Amino acid sequence: MRARHVLRLPPARALLEQSEPRTPNLPDWSSAVNARWWGTDGASTRWGGARLARCEEHAPGANRSGIGYPVAVKNGQLQLVWRKRNNKRAGPRFAEFFAGIGLVRMGLEAKGWSLAYANDIDPEKRAMYDAHFGDADEHFDLGDVHNVDGSKLPDVELATASFPCTDLSLAGARLGLQGGQSSAFWGFIAAIRGMGIRRPPLVLLENVVGFLTSRGGADFRVAMEALNELGYAVDAFILDARWFVPQSRPRLFVVGSMIPDRNALPSAPESRIRPALLRRFIASHPGIRWQLRDLPEPPPRSELLLSDILEDLPEDAPEWWSRERAEYLYSQFSERHRTAADAMIAKRRWSYATVFRRVRMQADGKKRSMGELRTDGIAGCLRTPKGGSGRQILFKAGYGRYAVRLLTPRECARLMGADEFTIGVSASQAYFGFGDAVCVPAISWIAEHYLNPALASVRSESNRTSSMWAH
């Protein structure tokens, strides 16, 4: 049996007949037809025709989630109905779109969330997902997001979308949200729209920082407007994985919320999570419905260094490159990077750096593949390997010599904060899976400081106001 608490509101007719209904002396969230993150309980609501449609229009997002859905009519009164779900799964539920190998799930579950649905188009990523979680058959929908029927999705409090960055990244062709890969965003929007009045009160987007500047900012603008049209106020911030793990991986996150924040910021203050580029975008787009949450500063830097996550492989392990191959990499260093490498080699201890190969224009006008060394104890951003260029190389040096190999799949897992992830696939497949994934502790930080407090505020406000108005 579900617990039920009722908040009596003004007559339904008075509210429904207003074009922009407001309830004097009540907080906005408690006015059923004005609380846009709420919806109707189809089993207990019995309005006819236009009135029911009108209320649904003003109150999308109903679910059987435990948050509540406040619209009911009794004796001519609109009533707030709080229902607590009796479900074996603890915690609020989420749907993970573009699930990949499931690292968003790992981050959310660490903070009390429970998975209800996952979707991805890649069977190899699904294989990695299932090798770790072992339950893909229960909820993993393998297929194109454009074919997802929103009306059949389960009730959830949160939908996440780490949609493809290919057309948004500075390293790509910058075709934007109309590109063949990143246009999958619109499939996600269609799925959420298809949920109708059951839309979740929260959505979370993740992508590269290039999303903010793609096509001169037009892509980010239309994406925010699309969320606004679905009833979500939006917030944006940037987290770098290096604040949690020894990997440089800045990512742009967007939270869409139907839950009002009484303490929302009037403008974006200067901070690491909202740098100048993002603050300028927010300030220059007042037509977008923003709701900026006052967030704490993330950790200044990961407590771990690259050396802390490395596997201790013996010198004769097959992963180490041949002498000839290692020397060829060394020959690809520019003078500056060779100087840094030589300094490492001269030390009377082992030290570690990572190397990416990048094609650079030379002084003679010709392009050349160059090895670029990073020596600050932080790995570069893990990427999906295409033609070998995305695979990150480990450079170990000291005692007058050096050795070279690729980072192992286990080391890649640790760089994503997924230390214990079960890797039951080939190294090549694992590189793709982790290179396309999301940093686990960054997601946990968002859950702890944003998502969980947002849901808690709804429950707290509902309990407070219910006690004031219930008979």
Summary of the structure (lengths in Angstrom):
residues: 471
radius of gyration: 25.3
end to end distance: 20.7
largest distance: 86.9
contacts: 1535
relative contact order: 0.13
helix: 35%
strand: 21%
